[in-house]
Amino acid sequence: MTPAKTPQTMKPATAAKKLGVLLDATPADFQQGTVSRTELDELLATPPEWVVQLRLNGPHPRQIVASKLGVTISGLARGGVTEPLTTAEIQDLLANRPEWLVRERATQAEVRREAARVKQLNEEKARKAAHLARQESQRAAAASN
């Protein structure tokens, strides 16, 4: 007889990250308990009002702030943003575009362009290698006939 399976649980910090919300802004009962996989799935499928409001208005975790601003988490730190921001604060930064934000967004855009260039170069090399392999295979087949 096999023992009953125990439900898979996670720490509140992990669940908050998966929900895309700041742990410190969640209700106390969420912060102090554990969250089962089933509970997390339910929170994702039909989020309660507190999850909806945190996602809409914040405060947002660093990775969400960075994403909304179009910069990296390191870029936030270089810009002096160390605290969670609300949606209104993020919109204010996007409207006023401080120098650090302009610089970090330009850096991020350059990184993305370079990544795209390298990806295209690697794809081209792979196509050439596949083409050469096909030619070699055809030569070998012709030689054996």
N, C-alpha and C positions, 0 to 999 in steps of 0.2 A: 504494500500500500504506500503510495507516494504522499508526502506531506503536502498540505495546502500551500500554494504559492503566496508569498507575501507580496503586497503591492510595491512596485518600484516607487521610491520617494526621492525628493530632491530638497536641497536647502532653499529657503525663501529667496536668497540672492540669485540662485540659478533660475528659479521660476520667474523672478522679476525681469531678469535679463531676457529670457525667452518671450516674455510678454512685451518687452520693449518699454518698461517703466522703471522709474527710479525707486529702489527698495525703500529708501528713507521716507518716500511720499506715500507708501502703501499703508493700509490700515494695520494697527498693532497686531491684531490676531493673525494676519497674513505674515507679518515679520517674525512672529514668535513660534510659528508652527512649522510643520513640514508639508510639502505639497506632493501629492501622488501624481503619477502620470495621468491618471483618469481625471483628477481635478484640474490639472493643467490643460488637458484637452478640452474640458468643459469651459474653462476660462477663456480659451482661445476661440472656441466655437460660438459661445454666447457670453461675451464679456459683461461683467456687472458694470454699473454706472461709474464706479471709482476707476476702473481700468479705462473706460471710454474717456473720462475726463482727463486722466493723466496722459493718455496718448494725445489728446487734442491740445491741452493747455500746459502740460508739464507740471512741475519741473522735469526736464528730460535728462537721461543719463548722457555721459560724454559721447558715446558712440552715436547716439541719435542726434545730438547737437552738431557733432562734426559732419554727419551725413547731411543734415538740413542746411548747413553752411557751405557744403561742398569742399571741406578741408579734411585733413587727417586729425586724429587725436593729438598727435605731436604738434601739429599746426595750431591747435587750440592752446596748448601749453605755451608755445612760442608767442602767441598773441596775448598771453596773460589771462586766458579764460580757464579758471581752475574749479569753479563752482558750477553746479547744474544751472541751466537756463530754462526759462519759460518760453512758450511759443512767442509771446509778445516781445521778449528780449531778443529772441532770434530774428524776428521780423524787423526789429529796430536796427540790429546790426546789418541785415541785408539791405535795408533802406539807406542807411548812412554810410556804409562801406568804409570802415576805418582802414588805414593804410595796411595794417597787418593782415586784414582779411583779403584785401585785393592781392597782396603779395602771396599769401598762402593758396588762394584759389588759382593764381597763375602757376604756382609751383605744382599744384595738384593736376592742373590741365596739362602741363608739360610732361608729368609722370605718366598720365594716361596716354598721351600721344606717343611717347617713347615705348610704352608697353604694347600699344597697337602696332607700332612699327616693327618691334622685335617679333611679335606674334606673326605678322605677315611675312617677315623674313624667314622664320622657322617653317611656316607652311610652304613657302616657295622651295626651301631646301628639301622638305619632305616630298614634294611633288617631283622635283628633279631626281631625287634618290629612287623614288618609285618608278619613274620613267626609265632610268638607267637599269634598274633591276629587271623591268619588263624586256628591255632591249637585250640584256645579257641572257635572259631566259629564252628569248626567241632565237638568239644566236646559237645557244647550246642545243636547242631543239632542232634547228636547221643542220647543225653539224652532226648530230646523231642520225639523221636520216640518210 
